[in-house]
Amino acid sequence: MSKKKDNSLKLAEVETSGGAILVPYEVRRSKRSRYIRLTIGQNNHALLSVPWRCPLPEAMKFLRTQGDWIEKNLKQNPTRSSLFAYLEKHPRLFGLGKSFRLSMSFTTVRPFFVYSTDSGEIEMRIRADEDSDVEIKSLIRSFAAEVIEKRTMELAEKHGLEVARVTTRDQSSRWGSCSSNKTISLNWRLVLLRPDLQDHIIYHELAHLTEMNHSKDFWALLAFYDPKTTQHNSLLNPAASRLMPLGR
């Protein structure tokens, strides 16, 4: 199953101090924009945001004057895999302390997913005529909300801890949080993490039920819940840099 080609991107020849380069670009019109704005898009392309009635030649003229800036920033912003592309390369999701083999296919009806803890498989079906990343993200968030809450409650019960509520959110840079009212919020991307790292993050928030800080007592408690805390903690930053951009 392959993703449809993005036909919104085109190529323009842009002059730089080192010569002409071909630049993938996209033009987006906005009724709220008052001037032309140039940024780097998610697919490592030049993204032109222009006023609704701005003539296209005017926008392209502006693009071609920004060659050096574009070349510099394209090099600094390597292409990020889409969620769909990432899952094609790494077709697994994790939950309930288990690994699930993922298969994706198309459907003509409402998107859905089914999984089995017995077979260790999860199937997701999306519509071929819709944005694959949007639909896959929606399904994965639904899966995450179910399995993350169950796993959190399971680990809490194991250690006699009381959790008022578990929510699954779309945090941009945090794996989770714990509030003073014993509500634990966890990033849906946890289902992209292998089970031991996922449990480590859940234990981290469970430890905050007792220690609402990062004191020595907190780290001692976390090490009691997860004896491999030091090893697991060292792996989280590399995992975050790889997974946090997905689904944006």
C-alpha positions as CSV (number, residue, x, y, z in Angstrom):
1,M,0.0,0.0,0.0
2,S,1.6,3.3,-1.1
3,K,0.7,6.8,-0.4
4,K,-0.8,8.9,-3.2
5,K,1.6,11.4,-4.8
6,D,1.4,14.9,-3.4
7,N,0.4,16.9,-6.4
8,S,0.4,20.2,-4.5
9,L,4.2,20.5,-4.8
10,K,5.8,22.0,-7.9
11,L,9.4,22.8,-8.9
12,A,10.8,26.3,-9.5
13,E,14.3,27.3,-10.6
14,V,15.7,29.7,-8.1
15,E,19.0,31.6,-8.3
16,T,21.4,31.5,-5.4
17,S,24.9,32.9,-4.9
18,G,26.2,29.5,-6.0
19,G,24.1,29.2,-9.0
20,A,20.5,28.0,-9.9
21,I,18.8,25.3,-7.9
22,L,15.5,23.5,-8.3
23,V,13.2,24.1,-5.3
24,P,10.0,22.2,-4.5
25,Y,7.4,24.7,-3.5
26,E,3.8,25.1,-2.5
27,V,1.5,28.2,-2.6
28,R,-1.2,28.6,0.0
29,R,-3.7,31.4,-0.2
30,S,-5.2,32.9,2.9
31,K,-7.9,35.6,3.3
32,R,-6.2,36.6,6.5
33,S,-2.7,37.1,5.1
34,R,-1.7,40.7,4.3
35,Y,1.7,40.0,2.8
36,I,3.7,37.1,1.3
37,R,5.4,34.9,3.9
38,L,8.0,32.2,3.2
39,T,8.7,29.3,5.4
40,I,9.9,25.7,5.1
41,G,7.1,23.1,4.9
42,Q,6.9,19.7,6.6
43,N,8.1,18.0,3.4
44,N,11.2,20.1,3.3
45,H,9.8,22.4,0.6
46,A,9.4,26.2,0.2
47,L,5.9,27.2,1.5
48,L,4.5,30.5,0.3
49,S,1.6,31.9,2.2
50,V,0.1,34.7,0.2
51,P,-2.9,37.0,0.4
52,W,-6.0,35.7,-1.3
53,R,-5.9,38.0,-4.3
54,C,-2.1,38.1,-4.7
55,P,-1.2,37.4,-8.3
56,L,0.8,34.2,-8.7
57,P,3.6,35.9,-10.8
58,E,4.1,38.3,-7.9
59,A,4.4,35.4,-5.4
60,M,6.9,33.6,-7.7
61,K,9.0,36.7,-8.2
62,F,9.3,36.9,-4.4
63,L,10.2,33.2,-4.2
64,R,13.0,33.7,-6.8
65,T,14.6,36.5,-4.7
66,Q,15.0,34.2,-1.7
67,G,17.4,31.6,-3.2
68,D,20.2,31.8,-0.6
69,W,17.7,31.8,2.4
70,I,15.9,28.8,0.9
71,E,19.0,26.8,0.2
72,K,20.4,27.4,3.7
73,N,17.1,26.4,5.4
74,L,16.4,23.4,3.3
75,K,19.8,22.0,4.4
76,Q,19.1,22.8,8.0
77,N,15.7,21.1,7.9
78,P,16.0,17.5,6.7
79,T,12.9,15.9,5.4
80,R,10.8,14.4,8.1
81,S,8.9,11.2,7.5
82,S,5.2,11.4,7.5
83,L,3.4,9.2,10.0
84,F,2.1,7.0,7.1
85,A,5.7,6.7,5.7
86,Y,7.1,5.9,9.1
87,L,4.6,3.1,9.7
88,E,5.3,1.6,6.3
89,K,8.9,1.3,7.3
90,H,8.1,0.3,10.9
91,P,4.8,-1.6,10.8
92,R,4.4,-2.1,14.5
93,L,2.4,-0.5,17.4
94,F,2.8,-1.2,21.1
95,G,0.4,-1.4,23.9
96,L,-0.6,-3.5,26.9
97,G,3.0,-4.6,27.3
98,K,2.8,-6.2,23.8
99,S,4.0,-5.7,20.3
100,F,1.3,-5.6,17.5
101,R,2.1,-6.2,13.8
102,L,0.4,-3.5,11.8
103,S,-1.2,-3.9,8.5
104,M,-2.8,-1.0,6.6
105,S,-5.3,-1.1,3.7
106,F,-8.1,1.0,2.1
107,T,-11.8,1.0,2.7
108,T,-14.7,2.8,1.1
109,V,-16.5,3.2,4.3
110,R,-15.7,4.8,7.7
111,P,-12.0,4.2,8.8
112,F,-11.6,1.6,11.5
113,F,-9.1,-0.6,13.3
114,V,-9.2,-4.0,14.9
115,Y,-6.6,-5.7,17.0
116,S,-6.1,-9.0,18.8
117,T,-3.9,-9.6,21.9
118,D,-3.9,-13.3,21.0
119,S,-2.6,-13.0,17.4
120,G,-0.6,-9.8,18.2
121,E,-1.9,-8.1,15.1
122,I,-3.7,-4.8,14.4
123,E,-5.3,-3.9,11.2
124,M,-6.2,-0.3,10.2
125,R,-8.2,0.7,7.2
126,I,-8.4,4.2,5.8
127,R,-10.1,5.9,2.8
128,A,-8.0,6.1,-0.3
129,D,-9.4,9.6,-1.2
130,E,-8.5,11.2,2.1
131,D,-5.3,12.5,3.7
132,S,-3.6,9.3,4.9
133,D,-1.7,10.9,7.7
134,V,-4.8,12.5,9.1
135,E,-6.8,9.3,9.1
136,I,-4.0,7.1,10.4
137,K,-3.3,9.5,13.2
138,S,-7.0,9.5,14.2
139,L,-7.1,5.7,14.3
140,I,-3.8,5.5,16.2
141,R,-5.0,8.0,18.8
142,S,-8.1,6.0,19.3
143,F,-6.0,2.8,19.8
144,A,-3.7,4.7,22.1
145,A,-6.5,6.1,24.2
146,E,-7.7,2.6,24.9
147,V,-4.5,0.7,25.5
148,I,-2.6,3.4,27.3
149,E,-5.4,3.9,29.9
150,K,-5.6,0.1,30.4
151,R,-1.8,-0.3,30.8
152,T,-1.6,2.7,33.2
153,M,-4.4,1.4,35.4
154,E,-2.8,-2.1,35.3
155,L,0.6,-0.8,36.5
156,A,-1.0,1.5,39.1
157,E,-2.9,-1.4,40.6
158,K,0.2,-3.5,40.6
159,H,1.8,-1.0,43.1
160,G,-1.4,-0.1,45.0
161,L,-1.6,3.4,43.4
162,E,-4.8,5.4,42.9
163,V,-5.2,7.2,39.6
164,A,-8.2,9.5,39.2
165,R,-8.1,9.7,35.4
166,V,-5.9,8.9,32.4
167,T,-6.1,11.0,29.2
168,T,-4.3,10.7,25.9
169,R,-3.1,14.0,24.4
170,D,-1.1,15.4,21.5
171,Q,1.8,17.0,23.4
172,S,4.5,18.5,21.1
173,S,7.5,17.8,23.3
174,R,6.5,15.9,26.4
175,W,5.8,12.2,26.9
176,G,3.4,12.8,29.8
177,S,2.4,14.8,32.8
178,C,0.7,14.2,36.2
179,S,-1.6,16.8,37.9
180,S,-2.2,17.3,41.6
181,N,-5.7,15.8,41.2
182,K,-4.1,12.5,40.2
183,T,-4.9,12.9,36.5
184,I,-2.2,11.4,34.2
185,S,-1.9,12.7,30.7
186,L,0.2,10.7,28.2
187,N,1.3,11.3,24.6
188,W,-0.5,9.1,22.0
189,R,3.0,8.5,20.5
190,L,3.7,6.1,23.3
191,V,2.2,3.4,21.1
192,L,5.2,4.0,18.8
193,L,7.6,3.1,21.6
194,R,8.6,-0.4,22.5
195,P,6.9,-1.8,25.6
196,D,9.7,-1.3,28.2
197,L,10.2,2.3,27.3
198,Q,6.4,2.9,27.3
199,D,6.1,1.4,30.7
200,H,9.1,3.5,31.9
201,I,7.2,6.7,30.9
202,I,4.0,5.5,32.6
203,Y,6.0,4.7,35.8
204,H,7.5,8.1,35.6
205,E,4.1,9.7,35.9
206,L,2.9,7.2,38.5
207,A,5.8,8.1,40.6
208,H,4.6,11.7,40.5
209,L,1.4,10.6,42.3
210,T,3.7,10.3,45.4
211,E,6.5,12.8,44.6
212,M,5.3,15.8,42.7
213,N,8.9,16.9,41.9
214,H,12.2,15.4,40.6
215,S,13.9,15.1,43.9
216,K,16.1,12.2,45.0
217,D,13.1,10.6,46.6
218,F,11.3,10.7,43.2
219,W,14.2,9.1,41.3
220,A,14.5,6.4,44.0
221,L,10.8,5.6,43.8
222,L,11.0,5.5,40.0
223,A,14.0,3.1,40.2
224,F,11.9,0.9,42.5
225,Y,9.1,0.8,39.9
226,D,11.5,0.4,37.0
227,P,15.0,-1.1,38.0
228,K,16.3,-0.2,34.5
229,T,15.4,3.5,34.9
230,T,18.9,4.8,34.0
231,Q,19.1,2.7,30.8
232,H,15.5,3.5,29.7
233,N,15.8,7.2,30.5
234,S,19.0,7.5,28.3
235,L,17.0,6.2,25.3
236,L,14.1,8.7,25.5
237,N,15.7,11.7,23.9
238,P,16.8,9.9,20.8
239,A,13.3,8.4,20.6
240,A,11.7,11.8,21.1
241,S,13.7,13.3,18.3
242,R,12.5,10.5,16.0
243,L,8.9,10.3,17.0
244,M,7.7,13.7,18.3
245,P,7.6,15.2,14.8
246,L,5.3,12.5,13.5
247,G,1.6,13.3,13.0
248,R,2.2,17.1,12.8
